[in-house]
Amino acid sequence: MIYENPIILSDYSDPDCIRVKDNYYMVASSFNHTPALPILKSKNLVDWKLLRYAFDELPFEKYNEVCHGDAVWAPSIRYHNNKYYIIIPFPDEGVFVTETDDIENGEFSPLRKLIDIKGIIDPCPLWLNDKCYLVVGFAKSRIGFNSCLGLFEVSNDLTKNLSGDYKIIFDGHNTQPTIEGPKFYYINDYIYILAPAGSVKAGWQVALRSKNIYGPYEEKIIMLQNDSKVNGPHQGALIDLPNNKWAFIHFQDRLAYGRVVHLQPVEWHNDWPLCGDIKDPLLGGTPVSFHEYLVDKKSNYKIEYQDDFKGNKLSLMWQTPANKTYDFYRFDDGLILNACYHEKSLDELNLYPNSLLTKIVMEKFKVEVKVNLNLCDNDEAGFVYMGMAYSYLAVKKINGKNHLLLKSGEFKNKDIILEDIIYDSDEIIFNMKFFDNQTYALGYNGKYFKNIFTAKPGRWIGGKYGIYARSFNKNSNGYACFKYFKVRRK
């Protein structure tokens, strides 16, 4: 069997992955979106399903409001002493840990703080000689510098920071600028750190190795873009496979599509793990476009991308851009979204916490969303493409009449109305066409506006699209009933 990269054409930024028996589990960044920290499962490293999230809410009151690009950055996952540990950096609040003995069905422990230092990011643990160490990166925007890797000694159960402060174990300013996203491994008597350097959009993969946890570390570039179309290639995970084989999962930044996930074969040469297509062992590998399956198992796993709104709980495909208000939706012959009032988002929809948003999962596609409206004056319900710049189509009731509004917005600027049409119905189908040049058009009932919008990514994420209902009145009881959310390849 042959697979094609990216294996996940969707925004699962900063992937980390482990194998436990014949299962592969992957975690990724979720930033300000909830539920937070997605956990995916695979049997063959190619076909994945979204298994669950590590926690429903972000643990600080500030995330009751939309804080674009903050919160959960680049977690790591490890299996140790029959427990799954996920180590999670919040760049403004510190490094936290949660754990479970059953990653598929068990409860995760409450988040506990391990490192109380602002600007510590990308933590990854390694248990070695009855001790546990945490390698970390640094966010210049918070701590004042980057391009270095640091080390903490922590307790074996990841409950205590034993060393207090970090020690710099690698300075990449001269040879590996902007090194970050380190992942720790102990293989064949070497301590390895795999990390990207050189920037998200134009960087490369580095391996560091040493016999001493504190260094000094040898360094080698193990994969770079070369003549491929895979810019970056950025942060990822080295994975041990059966039969002494290895693989490497990493992301590539593709703007509105997000940070999509690639799978590379790994060859060992002179105790260096070279990733991708290896033409010369002295040089780094090149990302592959196609390859034989590295784990030869069939699977029907897939990531869901549409919803018929049947049942009584939200699909895992949906996230809100802040902690959700739990009374804003219910199920009754469809998904009912209440038109909630939120003062900070009256001029900018991108600040509305109760939008239900989902990731892009294919290059070009069409969306069709059927809605029945029960709006009060100054209520609206709509469909939105959300990025740093965004556009949306909404029905708003004004003085007893429905107005169909085409609007656009940009972060930190007021939304503007592009079209205002009287709409004499309480039923509508919202439409979007998304083109493979990362532009899109919005329409209704099968008709499209002439406006063609550029699909912008969000802050550290790809673009998202979805649905919402809101009110400009504090005491509205209006709502919209969403009947289906269909997505098909164009």
Secondary structure, 3 states (H helix, E strand, C coil): CEEECCCECCCCCCCEEEEECCEEEEECCCECCECEEEEEEECCCCCEEEEEEEECCCCCHHHHCCCCCCCECCCEEEEECCEEEEEEEECCCEEEEEEECCCCCCCCCCCEEEECCCCEEEEEEEEECCEEEEEEEECHHHHCCCCEEEEEEECCCCCCECCCCCEEEEECCCCCCCCCCCEEEEECCEEEEEEEECCCCCCEEEEEEECCCCCCCEEEEEEECCCCCCCCCCCEEEEEEHHHEEEEEEEEECHHHCEEEEEEEEEEECCEEEECECCCCCCCEECCCEEECCCCCCCCCCCCCCECCCCCCCCCCCEECCCCCCCCEEECCCEEEECEECHHHCCCHHHCCCCEEEECCCCCEEEEEEEEEECCCCEEEEEEEECCEEEEEEEEEECCEEEEEEEEEECCEEEEEEEEEECCCCEEEEEEEEECCCEEEEEECCEECCCCEECCCCCCCCCEEEEEEEECCCCCCCEEEEEEEEEEEC
